[in-house]
Amino acid sequence: MSLIDKLFRLDGRVAVVNGGAGRIGSRIAEVLVSAGAHVAILDLDEAAGRQQVERISQDLDSDSRCGTCHAYVADSTDPESLQAAQQQIEADLGAATILFNATQFRGTGFYGSDPADHPLDAWNKVMEVNVTGVLLACQTFHRSMKSQGGGAIINLSSTYGVVSADPRIYGDSGVNSPVSYGTSKSAVLNMTRYLAVHWREHGIRVNCLVPGGVFDNQGEEFVKNYSSRTPLGRMARADEYQGAALFMASPASSYMTGSIVTVDGGWTAW
Ligand SMILES: NC(=O)c1ccc[n+]([C@@H]2O[C@H](COP(=O)([O-])OP(=O)(O)OC[C@H]3O[C@@H](n4cnc5c(N)ncnc54)[C@H](O)[C@@H]3O)[C@@H](O)[C@H]2O)c1
């Protein structure tokens, strides 16, 4: 086996990507399949999950070293729903030893709100999905990992969990990043450290990926402002997190736990 294969191949491993139908989650699922893993895309959005499975399976069809990709539906804020999915995944693919948490609540109507009057129901919903749902998924799949003698959990935070959103870049675009989002993403950072420390004896490594903003046809003014505020001068493509994701899930990061990997075009560097 080549050194590169030893470090990065995931042949036969079972990986769950919670929020795997989303922009970043689907790209993470793709790279894991490419490295040989059997990947369960777990998402609330059944149709989007199936679409991603189709896209990934078609794109990687000609690569004989690929694993497989499957869609499962679960609401990560509901322990029973998660448990049912975990049992089904285990029956179909085997026990998961890799988990990514790439969910987020994307509500409308509260972005742009002043923190002084950020609606309580929006705050609660963001916390429920972005914090409680991440813990519940970690709890659920840590059981699978424990049964296998270990695994890797990677939680997705955000630059806005490390530093404040910069209100100057939003201008008149009508959007902003609310106080609940940044607060929830900070919680994920320390949840990661806490779980890393407490599950070390089960061989479970827990790390956090901190992405910067992905280009998604936001308005011209916002993209220009975001880009000029970023040392690399542009927003990210969703596939630019694949390298870090594979590193964090694979033996290449075997001595890393409780750590934060920041991939943000330099946003937090100045
Ligand atoms: N896109 C960015 O610019 C960006 C920047 C920094 C950090 N992040 C973080 O990266 C992660 C992925 O971001 P994204 O842009 O791919 O998000 P996205 O909104 O495209 O995808 C999130 C996915 O989570 C799913 N989801 C929502 N609630 C759920 C629930 N209760 N149960 C199960 N699934 C649920 C959605 O259906 C969706 O498919 C998020 O945690 C986000 O906070 C994103």
The ligand as a Gaussian input file, in Angstrom:
#p B3LYP/6-31G(d) Opt

LIG

0 1
 N      -22.106000      27.897000       3.339000
 C      -21.325000      28.724000       4.012000
 O      -20.974000      29.806000       3.541000
 C      -20.820000      28.339000       5.376000
 C      -19.830000      29.124000       5.968000
 C      -19.356000      28.777000       7.226000
 C      -19.876000      27.670000       7.878000
 N      -20.842000      26.925000       7.285000
 C      -21.364000      25.756000       8.018000
 O      -21.146000      24.599000       7.246000
 C      -22.245000      23.694000       7.413000
 C      -22.834000      23.368000       6.053000
 O      -23.241000      24.581000       5.435000
 P      -24.032000      24.570000       4.060000
 O      -23.862000      25.884000       3.444000
 O      -23.684000      23.341000       3.304000
 O      -25.519000      24.449000       4.605000
 P      -26.845000      24.122000       3.768000
 O      -27.902000      24.981000       4.328000
 O      -26.581000      24.139000       2.310000
 O      -27.129000      22.601000       4.192000
 C      -27.566000      22.245000       5.470000
 C      -28.314000      20.935000       5.370000
 O      -28.801000      20.595000       6.673000
 C      -30.089000      20.038000       6.531000
 N      -30.813000      20.169000       7.791000
 C      -31.300000      21.302000       8.359000
 N      -31.936000      21.014000       9.501000
 C      -31.843000      19.663000       9.674000
 C      -32.303000      18.762000      10.673000
 N      -33.010000      19.180000      11.733000
 N      -32.023000      17.441000      10.535000
 C      -31.310000      16.991000       9.468000
 N      -30.874000      17.808000       8.477000
 C      -31.129000      19.119000       8.582000
 C      -30.734000      20.841000       5.405000
 O      -31.826000      20.129000       4.828000
 C      -29.572000      21.015000       4.449000
 O      -29.498000      19.990000       3.476000
 C      -23.236000      24.374000       8.351000
 O      -23.021000      23.902000       9.657000
 C      -22.866000      25.837000       8.248000
 O      -23.177000      26.537000       9.428000
 C      -21.332000      27.235000       6.046000

